[in-house]
């Protein structure tokens, strides 16, 4: 069932004299503020309503939707100034754009069955402390009421309650507003993951169902990219890297580093991690390491040490590890760069806060220094790492470090004999 079919089968136009928008409303799917602006009823706005209902931005905006167009263009002040009417739709849209400015007392009543949306918006933007409770709201309006309650439940730590509320919201709107239903399925997946404290097959099923619902929503690229990323992360954590990788690629095809920098950077960083952990079965698989290096360099253009220290350190460390094993005609240069990257990570990983993490970096750096023939510096790093591993009882790590130290001793003995 397409959005167009649903819309045309339920005409609720302004012929009754109410002046209220046609339902189903294209509301809740696009991000704020566009996602909560009402579309005024009329023949001139109907095509735009159907486009928005399907997750598409109109190619031509009608004059009465100038505020919507200006919001899309990023000029919210001009959009607010364009809303000069005194009808309920114009007043509601002004409230969406300027909720702090207050709500006219009569607006809820003037909106009739849509009046609860005032409370939905007030809660969503933080003006109201609690969500609305309206058991009479139907369709997409009822779904948004339940979504607000689910958000409140999650804030209170009730993930199970949030899942139930979001599932109920999907049931209310999937027949009339399938794009909104898809967005809510994605939200339910996040709530279920919080409830289980880890990804599950059910989380993946919800996310993939959400993606199917968003498949034709061509102008909701950020939402689709976020959902692909969430699906990739869930599959990755479940050990299904082969299924995760296409989701990371899909996320990267949908957005740029300018449109959604954190989504883009996370997709690059996790794509690299998936490639680095996938088993190397044939010689051509080593090319994945080179791709991982490029993805990590891309991620680090967004993840900076100052703004995203945790993500920066992880990507920096993975890049150093990748350079060590990446096939290259400039392997010595790669090893030198890896040593420098390890050193930068060590600057933010103190022995007091993360002793084992720091020790692993020291062990990796010491190994690379040994390969570069810088034996004395390498031994100092390795001794430091071995001390921590022994202190925490990591027998395997101690054995690995001792193996490198033994090889250094052998190489130094060979040098002395040659001299």
Buried (B, 14 or more C-beta within 10 A) or exposed (E): EEBEEBBEEEEBBBEEEBBBBBBBBBBBBBEBBBBBBBBBBBEEBBBBBBBBBBBBBBEEBBEBBBBBBBBBEEBBEBBBBBBEEEEBBBBBBBBBBBBEEEBBEEBBEBBEBBBBBBBBBBBBBEBBEEBBEBEEBBBBBBBBBBBBBBBBBBEEEBBBBBBBBBBBBBBBBBEBBBBBBBBBBBBBBBBBBBBBEEBBEBBBBBBBBBBEBBEBBEBBBBBBBBBBBBBBBBBBBBEBBEBBBEBBBBBBEBBEBEEBBBBBBBBBBBBBBBBBEBEEEEEEEEEBBBBBBBBBBBBBEBBEBEEBEEBBBBBBBBBBBBBBBBEBEEBEEBBBBBBEBBEBBBEBBEBEEBBBBBBBBBBBBBBBBBBBEBBEBBBEBBEBBBBBBBEEEBEEBBEBBEEBBEBBEEEEEEEEEEE
